[in-house]
Amino acid sequence: MPPRYLVRGGNPLKGSLRPAGNKNAALPAIAASVLAEGPVELDNMPRIRDVETMLAILAEMGAGVEWLDTNHVRIDPRNIENKPLDPRLCARIRASILLAGPLLARFGKVTLPPPGGDVIGRRRVDTHFLALEALGAEVQVGDSYELFGKSLKGADIFLDEPSVTGTENALMAAVAAQGRTVLRNAASEPHVQDLARLLVAMGARIEGIGSNTYVIDGGQTLHGASYTIGPDHIEIGSFIGLAAVTNSALTIEGVRGDDLRGTLLGFERLGIRPRLDGSKLIIDADQERRIRPDLGGHVPKLEDGPWPAFPADTMSIALVAATQCEGLLLVFEKMFESRMFFVDKLIGMGARIVLCDPHRAVVAGPVKLRGSTVESPDIRAGMAMLIAALAAEGTTHLHNVGQIERGYERIDTRLRDLGADIERFEE
């Protein structure tokens, strides 16, 4: 049986904490190590299930994997063999698809089982393969994905959508392709920037980092490197929501302010206004928590979108925060058609939410949430449910928390350090 949490809510928290390294930067960084001719050291790596699974995939292929410290790992890819990836491991995480580009670049062919990951609606992989085909790969899709491409060549590529992982796969293949690649309509989230900077540290030539157009002069020999993963801006957004709904005073240390502009703008619409002080983000207790109507008194809308818009992975957190804010809010989740389906669990805890369709919900607040028995459906909705449980009166039994722990390092321990009443049980 998966682990569960027992949460006694209704108590404000207090203290300081530091965000873990960005999960969505750590996973492509692990994949990128395949391209190096020497060891790659990655610091500030989150010790979470998805990272451990990605490392296990490489280790099963022959890579040397050694944890030098709690959050510092050394990957030696020199003995990797080109063999089919373990389908059992790949079924655990979507990020296994990130090995398509680097393995193709290194060996000229790769066989990938379909990726796993959160069940939050259809998550197409077409963008990955269209980009690799533009670089000269041949793709065959059946029970597994088979890619062939002995001599990749640079190309001018316009991605059919600004897919994060599609951009990352294209970047990793393009640095190995001969000639210049121009990658347009590309994703530019902080984790994509981290990958690009790691590739540069390994010897790649990439211009346009942080923009939607990358220029890659490929064919350079890539060597080992050391790189520090940046702070997880999604985890920071989760802690903003946590402080707001529990009326807590929290200080988040080690943040990058430029990564948080869209997040802070979205929470400001809910009357939640953290303060940036250098690399610290300070969330005071007694936030206004009043939803700001649009001009003319119209019901406002909070929607996600590609970077630098409000992050899709923070929408579940914002929805829970809105239940504790005065006013009406339309939450519009545009990117995944099943991510909103956890709201029935919030309604069972007392939330006033109308689910209009798979993408839209109207939230009316504030309400007093009450403890319940609920289950974590995916990483972000699971964290949202945990935040709701900490705000609720009474006891909540939160099951299937292994989903949360795929993306949040030692979350129960870190929350207890802030004063949360939370127990973890292995069933």
VOLUMFI-588822 format. One line per field, with one value per residue: chain; residue number from 1; y, x, z of N, C-alpha, C in turn. Coordinates in steps of 0.1 Angstrom, whole numbers. Example, Ala and Ser with C-alpha at 12.3 -4.5 7.8 and 13.67 -1.06 7.14 Angstrom:
# residues 2
cadena	(A,A)
num	(1,2)
n.c2	(-57,-22)
n.c1	(132,128)
n.c3	(78,71)
ca.c2	(-45,-11)
ca.c1	(123,137)
ca.c3	(78,71)
c.c2	(-33,0)
c.c1	(132,129)
c.c3	(78,79)
***
This chain:
# residues 427
cadena	(A,A,A,A,A,A,A,A,A,A,A,A,A,A,A,A,A,A,A,A,A,A,A,A,A,A,A,A,A,A,A,A,A,A,A,A,A,A,A,A,A,A,A,A,A,A,A,A,A,A,A,A,A,A,A,A,A,A,A,A,A,A,A,A,A,A,A,A,A,A,A,A,A,A,A,A,A,A,A,A,A,A,A,A,A,A,A,A,A,A,A,A,A,A,A,A,A,A,A,A,A,A,A,A,A,A,A,A,A,A,A,A,A,A,A,A,A,A,A,A,A,A,A,A,A,A,A,A,A,A,A,A,A,A,A,A,A,A,A,A,A,A,A,A,A,A,A,A,A,A,A,A,A,A,A,A,A,A,A,A,A,A,A,A,A,A,A,A,A,A,A,A,A,A,A,A,A,A,A,A,A,A,A,A,A,A,A,A,A,A,A,A,A,A,A,A,A,A,A,A,A,A,A,A,A,A,A,A,A,A,A,A,A,A,A,A,A,A,A,A,A,A,A,A,A,A,A,A,A,A,A,A,A,A,A,A,A,A,A,A,A,A,A,A,A,A,A,A,A,A,A,A,A,A,A,A,A,A,A,A,A,A,A,A,A,A,A,A,A,A,A,A,A,A,A,A,A,A,A,A,A,A,A,A,A,A,A,A,A,A,A,A,A,A,A,A,A,A,A,A,A,A,A,A,A,A,A,A,A,A,A,A,A,A,A,A,A,A,A,A,A,A,A,A,A,A,A,A,A,A,A,A,A,A,A,A,A,A,A,A,A,A,A,A,A,A,A,A,A,A,A,A,A,A,A,A,A,A,A,A,A,A,A,A,A,A,A,A,A,A,A,A,A,A,A,A,A,A,A,A,A,A,A,A,A,A,A,A,A,A,A,A,A,A,A,A,A,A,A,A,A,A,A,A,A,A,A,A,A,A,A,A,A,A,A,A,A,A,A,A,A,A,A,A,A,A,A)
num	(1,2,3,4,5,6,7,8,9,10,11,12,13,14,15,16,17,18,19,20,21,22,23,24,25,26,27,28,29,30,31,32,33,34,35,36,37,38,39,40,41,42,43,44,45,46,47,48,49,50,51,52,53,54,55,56,57,58,59,60,61,62,63,64,65,66,67,68,69,70,71,72,73,74,75,76,77,78,79,80,81,82,83,84,85,86,87,88,89,90,91,92,93,94,95,96,97,98,99,100,101,102,103,104,105,106,107,108,109,110,111,112,113,114,115,116,117,118,119,120,121,122,123,124,125,126,127,128,129,130,131,132,133,134,135,136,137,138,139,140,141,142,143,144,145,146,147,148,149,150,151,152,153,154,155,156,157,158,159,160,161,162,163,164,165,166,167,168,169,170,171,172,173,174,175,176,177,178,179,180,181,182,183,184,185,186,187,188,189,190,191,192,193,194,195,196,197,198,199,200,201,202,203,204,205,206,207,208,209,210,211,212,213,214,215,216,217,218,219,220,221,222,223,224,225,226,227,228,229,230,231,232,233,234,235,236,237,238,239,240,241,242,243,244,245,246,247,248,249,250,251,252,253,254,255,256,257,258,259,260,261,262,263,264,265,266,267,268,269,270,271,272,273,274,275,276,277,278,279,280,281,282,283,284,285,286,287,288,289,290,291,292,293,294,295,296,297,298,299,300,301,302,303,304,305,306,307,308,309,310,311,312,313,314,315,316,317,318,319,320,321,322,323,324,325,326,327,328,329,330,331,332,333,334,335,336,337,338,339,340,341,342,343,344,345,346,347,348,349,350,351,352,353,354,355,356,357,358,359,360,361,362,363,364,365,366,367,368,369,370,371,372,373,374,375,376,377,378,379,380,381,382,383,384,385,386,387,388,389,390,391,392,393,394,395,396,397,398,399,400,401,402,403,404,405,406,407,408,409,410,411,412,413,414,415,416,417,418,419,420,421,422,423,424,425,426,427)
n.c2	(-12,23,51,72,104,117,145,172,200,236,252,280,284,289,304,297,285,267,264,233,220,225,203,199,208,192,166,167,175,153,136,149,144,121,129,137,134,128,127,141,165,173,196,206,189,176,152,131,109,108,118,98,76,83,84,57,45,53,41,14,11,12,34,52,60,81,93,121,138,148,162,162,148,125,117,93,88,72,45,37,16,10,0,-14,6,1,-9,-9,9,32,35,48,75,105,118,100,102,122,111,105,124,128,100,93,110,102,74,69,55,46,29,34,29,38,68,73,88,117,114,135,141,140,139,149,137,144,168,164,144,154,175,161,147,168,173,152,126,94,82,56,45,23,-3,6,34,39,53,65,77,84,105,134,167,202,224,247,251,253,249,230,236,253,233,222,198,189,210,207,181,187,206,191,172,189,202,182,178,183,215,246,251,266,272,277,293,281,267,285,283,285,260,251,269,263,238,245,262,243,227,245,248,223,226,233,254,279,303,329,320,319,332,328,318,298,296,273,262,234,202,203,190,176,179,167,183,206,216,237,231,252,270,256,270,263,249,271,287,269,271,298,296,279,294,315,302,291,312,321,332,331,327,324,313,319,324,331,361,368,346,345,363,360,343,358,379,365,356,380,389,376,389,383,390,386,397,406,404,409,378,366,357,370,362,376,372,374,383,402,387,390,388,405,422,425,455,474,457,430,394,382,364,338,324,299,296,293,300,335,333,327,298,265,244,255,260,243,248,276,275,262,282,303,295,304,331,363,367,361,339,330,301,291,265,258,240,212,187,172,180,195,179,171,188,179,166,188,201,182,188,211,233,259,254,255,233,240,229,206,223,247,264,278,296,303,323,334,301,278,251,216,187,156,124,118,115,116,126,133,149,177,183,167,181,204,194,186,211,222,205,213,237,231,226,201,166,152,125,117,100,79,94,91,101,129,129,123,147,166,172,155,165,163,163,188,205,199,211,237,238,223,199,169,135,107,77,44,21)
n.c1	(8,5,22,7,-6,-14,-31,-35,-53,-57,-39,-17,14,50,82,113,123,139,137,137,159,150,128,120,142,162,157,159,186,199,194,209,235,242,253,279,315,327,325,296,287,261,247,225,204,172,161,141,115,111,136,153,143,150,177,181,174,195,216,209,215,242,256,277,266,267,260,274,269,241,225,239,250,270,274,286,288,303,303,278,256,239,209,176,154,145,112,96,107,105,78,72,77,72,94,112,111,128,152,153,164,192,202,197,214,239,241,229,207,177,155,125,103,68,63,56,41,22,-14,-30,-46,-45,-12,7,33,42,55,82,91,86,104,129,128,131,157,169,162,147,115,97,67,52,44,65,87,108,138,159,190,218,234,229,217,219,190,164,139,105,87,57,42,50,64,77,93,96,111,134,143,148,169,190,195,202,226,244,241,254,263,243,214,183,160,127,97,101,101,107,110,122,135,141,160,179,188,199,220,235,243,259,279,290,302,287,274,252,228,205,193,166,149,124,136,162,196,217,249,259,276,299,324,314,321,327,311,304,274,250,217,189,166,133,107,81,77,81,59,40,45,39,11,5,12,-6,-32,-32,-28,-2,32,58,92,109,139,167,157,150,143,135,124,99,80,55,42,39,23,0,-9,-12,-36,-53,-52,-29,2,34,67,96,129,159,173,154,120,93,65,39,18,-18,-27,-44,-62,-84,-102,-94,-116,-122,-121,-150,-163,-164,-162,-131,-104,-81,-56,-35,-4,22,56,63,40,15,23,14,17,12,-14,-33,-26,-32,-59,-68,-60,-77,-101,-100,-102,-118,-145,-153,-138,-127,-111,-90,-78,-57,-41,-41,-65,-75,-67,-82,-100,-97,-111,-135,-128,-121,-145,-158,-146,-157,-154,-166,-172,-177,-175,-171,-164,-139,-118,-123,-132,-153,-147,-158,-153,-147,-143,-148,-128,-131,-117,-111,-112,-91,-75,-44,-42,-23,10,9,-19,-20,-3,-18,-40,-28,-21,-47,-56,-40,-51,-76,-102,-100,-92,-74,-71,-48,-43,-22,2,26,26,28,54,69,76,81,105,111,87,69,86,98,76,68,89,81,60,38,12,17,17,34,27,36,19)
n.c3	(0,-7,10,35,48,80,89,110,110,108,121,123,106,110,102,84,52,26,-9,-27,-52,-87,-99,-125,-139,-130,-140,-170,-169,-159,-181,-201,-194,-207,-231,-225,-225,-202,-166,-151,-127,-105,-86,-58,-62,-61,-38,-47,-57,-86,-96,-85,-100,-126,-125,-119,-143,-160,-146,-150,-176,-176,-167,-143,-112,-85,-53,-40,-19,2,-17,-40,-69,-88,-122,-143,-176,-194,-198,-207,-223,-254,-252,-250,-230,-196,-193,-170,-153,-169,-170,-147,-148,-167,-177,-188,-216,-222,-228,-254,-273,-265,-264,-290,-303,-294,-300,-325,-328,-310,-287,-271,-244,-240,-222,-186,-158,-145,-145,-161,-182,-218,-230,-254,-275,-299,-306,-298,-316,-341,-341,-338,-362,-380,-377,-389,-381,-382,-373,-358,-347,-325,-303,-289,-291,-318,-329,-354,-366,-379,-387,-376,-386,-385,-384,-394,-372,-364,-337,-331,-309,-279,-263,-232,-226,-252,-263,-248,-255,-283,-280,-268,-288,-309,-301,-306,-333,-366,-377,-378,-358,-356,-333,-330,-315,-290,-257,-227,-200,-165,-160,-185,-192,-173,-183,-208,-199,-185,-207,-221,-202,-206,-230,-252,-278,-275,-281,-271,-247,-225,-241,-268,-290,-299,-308,-320,-324,-335,-330,-314,-292,-263,-229,-195,-167,-140,-123,-108,-99,-103,-80,-72,-88,-88,-65,-48,-54,-43,-16,-12,-15,6,29,26,28,53,69,76,86,66,55,25,14,-8,-34,-69,-81,-107,-117,-107,-115,-130,-113,-89,-98,-104,-78,-66,-76,-61,-37,-23,-13,-14,-4,-20,-10,-19,-22,-8,-1,14,32,47,76,78,53,28,12,-7,-36,-65,-84,-120,-141,-139,-122,-130,-129,-122,-139,-136,-153,-168,-188,-214,-204,-200,-184,-158,-140,-152,-134,-110,-108,-94,-68,-66,-69,-45,-27,-35,-23,2,0,-3,-25,-60,-84,-116,-125,-150,-165,-190,-202,-195,-197,-176,-152,-134,-121,-95,-79,-68,-44,-29,-27,-11,12,19,3,-19,-51,-85,-111,-143,-167,-182,-181,-167,-137,-112,-83,-51,-23,12,27,54,56,62,78,61,44,19,-14,-31,-64,-83,-86,-82,-77,-54,-36,-34,-21,3,13,16,36,58,63,70,95,120,113,86,65,42,14,-8,-10,-21,-46,-42,-31,-52,-63,-43,-20,10,22,43,66,64,66,92,106,104,121,114,120,112,103,90,75,67,48)
ca.c2	(0,35,58,82,114,121,159,179,213,248,259,288,279,300,300,299,273,269,255,223,222,224,189,199,211,181,155,169,176,139,131,156,138,111,135,141,124,126,128,154,166,181,200,211,180,172,138,127,96,110,119,85,67,87,79,42,42,54,31,1,11,11,47,52,70,82,105,126,144,146,167,163,135,124,107,90,82,67,30,35,7,13,-12,-9,11,-7,-4,-8,22,43,37,55,89,110,123,91,106,131,104,103,132,125,87,93,118,94,60,69,48,44,23,40,25,50,73,73,102,120,112,148,143,136,146,145,137,147,179,158,136,163,183,152,144,179,172,141,113,86,78,46,44,11,-5,15,45,36,64,62,90,83,118,146,179,214,228,258,244,260,239,232,242,256,222,222,187,189,220,201,171,193,213,181,167,200,204,171,178,191,228,255,249,277,266,288,289,272,270,292,283,285,247,250,278,256,228,252,266,231,223,254,244,211,230,236,268,282,317,331,314,328,337,318,314,294,294,263,258,220,194,205,179,179,173,167,196,208,226,238,233,264,267,252,281,257,247,284,290,261,276,310,292,273,305,323,295,288,325,319,341,323,333,315,318,313,324,339,369,369,334,345,375,356,337,368,386,358,356,394,390,370,396,376,398,384,407,402,411,402,364,361,360,371,362,380,367,384,388,407,376,395,387,418,421,432,468,473,447,417,383,380,351,334,314,296,297,291,310,338,334,319,284,255,235,262,263,236,255,288,272,260,295,310,291,312,345,368,371,351,338,319,295,286,257,257,231,198,186,164,185,201,169,169,197,172,163,200,203,174,194,223,243,262,254,249,228,243,219,201,234,259,262,291,294,314,322,324,291,270,238,206,175,145,113,121,108,124,120,136,156,191,183,162,191,213,187,187,225,223,197,221,249,227,223,187,157,147,113,119,87,79,106,88,110,142,128,123,161,175,165,154,176,162,168,203,212,198,221,250,237,216,187,159,123,99,62,34,11)
ca.c1	(0,12,22,-3,-4,-25,-29,-44,-51,-62,-29,-8,28,59,96,120,126,146,131,145,162,139,126,119,155,170,154,167,201,204,194,220,248,245,261,292,326,333,315,288,283,249,244,212,195,161,161,127,113,114,151,159,140,157,191,181,173,209,224,206,222,257,262,281,258,272,257,286,263,226,218,250,252,280,270,297,281,311,301,264,253,227,200,162,152,136,99,91,112,100,64,70,79,71,107,120,111,139,164,152,174,207,206,198,227,251,242,223,193,172,142,120,89,60,66,45,39,9,-25,-37,-51,-36,1,12,48,44,65,95,95,87,117,140,127,136,172,173,159,135,108,87,59,44,43,75,92,121,143,172,195,232,241,219,221,212,179,155,127,94,79,42,38,62,65,90,102,99,122,146,148,154,181,200,199,208,240,252,239,264,258,235,200,175,148,117,85,106,98,119,108,135,141,147,172,190,193,207,232,244,249,270,290,296,309,278,273,238,225,191,188,156,140,117,143,175,205,226,259,261,288,310,326,309,329,321,310,297,264,240,203,182,155,121,97,68,77,80,45,32,47,31,-3,5,12,-19,-44,-30,-25,11,43,69,102,115,152,174,148,154,131,131,116,86,71,42,36,35,12,-13,-13,-16,-50,-61,-49,-18,13,47,77,110,140,171,171,144,106,87,50,34,5,-29,-28,-58,-70,-96,-100,-96,-124,-118,-127,-165,-168,-166,-155,-117,-100,-67,-53,-21,1,36,64,64,26,13,27,3,18,8,-29,-40,-23,-40,-74,-71,-58,-89,-112,-98,-102,-132,-149,-154,-127,-128,-98,-90,-66,-58,-31,-44,-79,-80,-61,-92,-109,-95,-119,-146,-123,-121,-159,-161,-140,-165,-152,-176,-166,-185,-166,-178,-160,-126,-108,-127,-140,-156,-144,-164,-147,-139,-151,-141,-126,-131,-110,-118,-104,-89,-64,-36,-43,-10,19,5,-31,-17,2,-29,-48,-21,-23,-61,-57,-33,-59,-89,-105,-101,-82,-75,-63,-44,-37,-14,11,38,25,34,68,76,80,84,115,109,78,63,96,100,64,68,98,74,49,26,9,15,24,35,25,38,8)
ca.c3	(0,-7,22,37,58,89,91,119,104,115,129,115,106,111,101,72,45,14,-19,-33,-66,-96,-104,-140,-144,-126,-149,-183,-167,-159,-195,-208,-190,-216,-242,-221,-226,-189,-155,-149,-113,-104,-72,-54,-68,-52,-36,-49,-65,-100,-98,-83,-111,-138,-123,-120,-158,-165,-140,-156,-189,-174,-162,-129,-104,-71,-45,-32,-7,2,-29,-50,-75,-99,-132,-153,-187,-204,-200,-211,-235,-261,-251,-247,-216,-187,-194,-157,-148,-177,-168,-135,-150,-180,-181,-196,-230,-224,-232,-268,-280,-262,-268,-305,-307,-290,-306,-338,-327,-296,-285,-259,-241,-238,-208,-176,-152,-140,-154,-161,-196,-229,-231,-267,-276,-313,-308,-297,-327,-352,-340,-341,-376,-387,-375,-397,-375,-386,-362,-360,-335,-323,-289,-283,-300,-323,-336,-361,-371,-378,-389,-374,-392,-380,-392,-389,-367,-357,-329,-333,-296,-270,-253,-224,-228,-266,-265,-242,-264,-295,-276,-266,-301,-318,-298,-312,-348,-373,-383,-370,-356,-351,-327,-328,-307,-280,-243,-221,-185,-158,-160,-198,-192,-166,-192,-217,-192,-183,-220,-224,-193,-211,-242,-263,-282,-275,-279,-269,-235,-218,-251,-274,-301,-296,-319,-315,-333,-330,-334,-305,-283,-249,-218,-182,-161,-127,-125,-97,-103,-97,-71,-79,-87,-86,-50,-41,-55,-34,-3,-11,-13,19,38,25,33,68,76,82,83,61,47,16,12,-19,-46,-80,-83,-121,-120,-100,-119,-133,-101,-79,-104,-102,-64,-62,-80,-50,-25,-16,-18,-8,-6,-24,-4,-24,-25,2,-4,27,31,60,80,77,39,25,7,-13,-50,-71,-96,-132,-142,-140,-113,-136,-123,-128,-144,-134,-163,-170,-201,-215,-197,-185,-178,-145,-144,-151,-123,-98,-108,-84,-55,-66,-67,-31,-21,-38,-14,14,-4,-5,-38,-70,-93,-126,-127,-163,-167,-204,-207,-193,-196,-165,-140,-125,-116,-81,-71,-60,-31,-21,-24,0,24,22,-7,-29,-64,-96,-122,-155,-178,-178,-180,-160,-124,-105,-69,-42,-9,18,34,64,52,72,76,54,39,4,-20,-40,-77,-90,-78,-79,-70,-41,-28,-31,-11,16,18,21,49,68,66,75,109,122,109,73,61,28,9,-20,-9,-29,-57,-38,-28,-65,-67,-32,-12,24,24,56,76,62,71,106,110,104,131,110,127,101,105,78,78,56,50)
c.c2	(12,42,68,92,115,136,165,194,224,256,267,282,291,295,303,286,277,259,245,227,219,210,189,203,199,169,156,170,162,133,136,150,127,116,138,130,122,128,141,154,176,183,206,202,176,157,133,115,98,110,105,75,70,82,64,38,42,43,17,0,11,24,45,63,70,95,109,133,143,150,169,150,136,113,105,82,73,52,27,26,11,0,-6,-5,2,-1,-1,6,34,46,46,71,93,114,113,95,116,124,102,111,128,111,86,99,109,81,59,61,47,38,28,34,38,55,72,87,104,118,125,151,139,145,142,146,140,158,174,152,144,171,174,148,155,179,160,127,107,80,67,44,31,9,3,25,41,48,60,75,90,96,129,158,191,218,240,252,253,249,241,237,244,246,223,211,185,198,214,190,176,200,202,174,177,203,194,171,187,204,235,251,262,271,277,283,279,277,277,293,282,271,245,258,270,245,234,256,254,227,232,251,232,214,233,251,271,297,318,324,324,334,325,313,311,292,285,260,244,214,196,193,183,171,173,181,195,219,225,240,244,260,265,263,276,254,260,288,282,266,290,306,286,284,313,315,292,301,325,329,332,331,322,320,311,313,332,348,369,356,335,356,371,350,348,377,379,358,370,396,384,378,390,383,396,395,401,411,404,388,358,366,359,372,365,373,378,391,393,396,380,395,400,416,429,446,466,462,433,406,381,366,349,322,312,297,294,303,323,339,326,305,274,246,242,264,256,243,268,286,269,274,304,307,298,327,350,372,358,351,327,314,288,279,252,245,216,196,178,170,191,191,166,178,191,169,176,203,194,179,207,234,246,264,248,246,230,233,214,211,245,256,276,288,306,312,335,313,284,256,228,194,164,134,115,114,118,119,122,145,169,191,177,172,201,207,188,201,227,216,205,233,244,225,207,179,153,136,115,107,89,91,103,97,124,140,125,136,170,167,166,164,175,166,183,211,211,208,235,250,229,203,176,147,115,84,54,23,-2)
c.c1	(9,12,10,1,-16,-22,-39,-42,-56,-52,-20,7,37,74,101,122,132,140,141,149,151,139,126,132,164,169,161,182,206,204,206,233,252,254,275,302,333,322,309,284,272,246,230,201,184,162,147,126,116,128,157,156,148,172,192,181,187,218,222,212,237,263,266,273,263,267,269,281,248,220,229,253,263,275,282,290,289,309,286,264,240,218,186,161,143,122,92,95,106,85,61,70,78,85,116,121,122,152,164,163,188,211,207,211,239,252,237,210,190,158,137,106,81,62,54,43,25,-2,-34,-43,-41,-23,8,27,51,55,79,99,95,100,129,140,133,152,177,170,147,128,97,80,50,41,54,79,106,126,157,177,210,239,231,225,213,201,172,142,118,86,64,35,50,63,78,99,105,111,135,152,155,168,192,204,206,222,249,251,250,257,249,220,194,162,138,105,89,101,110,117,122,142,147,160,183,196,203,220,241,250,260,282,297,303,301,278,258,236,209,185,178,146,132,124,158,183,216,236,264,274,300,312,322,316,321,320,303,286,255,226,197,171,142,110,83,66,75,65,36,33,40,16,-5,4,-1,-31,-44,-28,-12,21,55,79,109,128,158,165,155,142,126,122,102,77,57,34,31,24,-1,-18,-18,-31,-59,-59,-39,-6,26,56,90,120,153,167,161,130,99,72,45,21,-5,-29,-42,-67,-84,-93,-103,-104,-118,-125,-142,-171,-170,-157,-141,-114,-85,-65,-38,-17,16,43,65,50,26,15,15,4,15,-7,-36,-38,-32,-54,-77,-69,-71,-101,-111,-98,-116,-134,-150,-142,-130,-113,-99,-77,-66,-50,-33,-58,-84,-74,-71,-101,-107,-104,-131,-141,-123,-136,-164,-156,-147,-163,-164,-171,-176,-176,-174,-176,-146,-115,-111,-135,-142,-155,-150,-158,-151,-148,-142,-140,-126,-123,-118,-108,-103,-77,-57,-36,-30,-2,13,-9,-29,-12,-9,-38,-42,-22,-37,-63,-51,-42,-72,-90,-106,-90,-85,-66,-61,-37,-30,-4,24,38,31,49,76,82,84,93,112,98,72,73,97,88,63,78,92,62,37,25,6,23,24,35,28,27,12)
c.c3	(0,7,23,48,67,93,100,116,113,122,120,117,107,109,87,65,32,3,-23,-47,-75,-102,-119,-147,-141,-136,-163,-181,-166,-173,-203,-205,-200,-228,-238,-223,-213,-179,-154,-134,-112,-89,-70,-61,-58,-50,-35,-57,-79,-104,-96,-94,-123,-137,-124,-135,-163,-159,-146,-170,-188,-169,-147,-122,-90,-64,-37,-19,-8,-11,-40,-56,-87,-109,-142,-164,-196,-207,-204,-223,-241,-261,-248,-232,-209,-187,-180,-151,-156,-175,-155,-137,-165,-186,-188,-211,-233,-229,-247,-276,-277,-266,-283,-310,-305,-298,-320,-338,-312,-296,-271,-256,-239,-224,-199,-172,-148,-150,-153,-175,-206,-230,-243,-267,-291,-315,-307,-310,-340,-353,-344,-356,-384,-387,-383,-392,-382,-374,-365,-347,-335,-308,-282,-294,-305,-332,-342,-367,-369,-379,-388,-380,-387,-390,-386,-385,-360,-350,-330,-320,-288,-259,-245,-227,-243,-269,-260,-250,-277,-292,-275,-279,-310,-314,-303,-328,-354,-379,-373,-370,-350,-346,-323,-321,-296,-266,-237,-205,-178,-159,-174,-199,-184,-175,-202,-211,-189,-196,-224,-215,-198,-224,-254,-266,-284,-272,-278,-257,-228,-228,-257,-287,-297,-308,-314,-327,-329,-335,-325,-296,-269,-239,-205,-176,-147,-129,-112,-102,-96,-88,-78,-77,-84,-71,-43,-42,-46,-20,-1,-8,1,30,38,31,48,76,84,78,79,54,38,11,-1,-32,-57,-84,-97,-125,-115,-104,-122,-121,-91,-85,-102,-88,-60,-66,-69,-37,-17,-22,-10,-12,-9,-17,-8,-29,-15,-3,9,25,45,63,78,63,37,20,1,-28,-57,-84,-108,-132,-145,-131,-118,-128,-129,-131,-141,-144,-164,-185,-202,-208,-206,-179,-165,-148,-142,-139,-110,-97,-97,-70,-55,-64,-52,-24,-23,-29,-1,12,-6,-19,-47,-80,-103,-128,-141,-166,-182,-210,-206,-190,-184,-151,-130,-118,-101,-72,-63,-46,-23,-18,-12,13,28,13,-16,-43,-74,-107,-135,-166,-174,-176,-171,-147,-118,-90,-61,-28,-1,25,44,58,64,68,69,51,24,-1,-30,-54,-86,-81,-73,-72,-56,-32,-24,-20,3,22,23,35,60,72,72,90,110,115,94,71,46,24,-4,-21,-16,-41,-54,-37,-41,-68,-56,-22,3,29,38,67,75,68,86,112,111,115,126,118,116,105,92,82,65,58,43)
***
